[in-house]
Amino acid sequence: MSPGRNWSEVKAEAHRLYPELADPQRQAAVDAQLDAYVADHHLDELRESRAESPHADPGVNFPMVLIVEHP
């Protein structure tokens, strides 16, 4: 097994090879993309738990859920 590398060394090397990683606009865009991905994952989990719940409301149709989630 090869020895591990210090994270700060790995990060410094990445910034040397890809200087655009330090661009604040790029970082903000990536952060926003990650936030959207995480939010979508949480919505999926909520939908699954709601569908599995014995108290799920059969009177709520899927298009209404879309209107509420995406006004």
C-alpha positions in Angstrom: 0.0 0.0 0.0 1.3 3.4 -0.9 1.8 6.1 1.8 -1.0 8.7 2.1 -0.5 12.3 1.1 -1.2 15.3 3.1 -4.5 16.9 2.0 -2.9 20.4 1.8 -0.3 19.1 -0.6 -3.0 17.5 -2.8 -5.0 20.7 -2.8 -1.9 22.8 -3.6 -1.1 20.6 -6.5 -4.6 20.8 -7.8 -4.5 24.6 -7.7 -1.1 24.5 -9.5 -2.5 22.3 -12.3 -5.9 23.9 -12.5 -5.7 27.6 -11.4 -9.3 28.2 -12.4 -10.3 26.3 -9.3 -9.6 29.4 -7.3 -12.1 31.5 -9.3 -14.8 32.7 -6.8 -17.5 32.7 -9.6 -16.7 29.1 -10.5 -16.8 28.2 -6.8 -20.1 29.9 -6.3 -21.6 28.1 -9.3 -20.3 24.7 -8.1 -21.7 25.4 -4.6 -25.1 26.3 -6.0 -25.1 23.1 -8.1 -24.2 21.0 -5.1 -27.0 22.7 -3.0 -29.5 22.0 -5.7 -28.4 18.3 -5.9 -28.7 17.9 -2.1 -32.1 19.6 -2.0 -33.4 17.3 -4.8 -32.1 14.3 -2.9 -33.9 15.4 0.2 -37.1 15.9 -1.9 -36.7 12.3 -3.3 -36.4 10.9 0.2 -39.5 12.8 1.4 -41.5 11.6 -1.6 -40.4 8.0 -0.9 -41.2 8.2 2.8 -44.6 9.8 2.0 -45.4 7.0 -0.4 -44.5 4.4 2.2 -46.4 6.1 4.9 -49.8 4.5 6.0 -51.1 8.0 6.3 -50.4 9.1 2.7 -53.2 11.1 1.3 -54.5 9.5 -1.8 -56.5 12.6 -2.6 -53.3 14.6 -3.5 -52.4 14.1 -7.1 -48.9 14.4 -8.5 -49.5 17.5 -10.6 -50.6 19.4 -7.5 -47.3 18.3 -5.8 -45.4 19.7 -8.8 -47.2 23.1 -8.5 -46.4 23.3 -4.8 -42.7 22.4 -5.3 -42.1 24.4 -8.5 -44.4 27.5 -8.4 
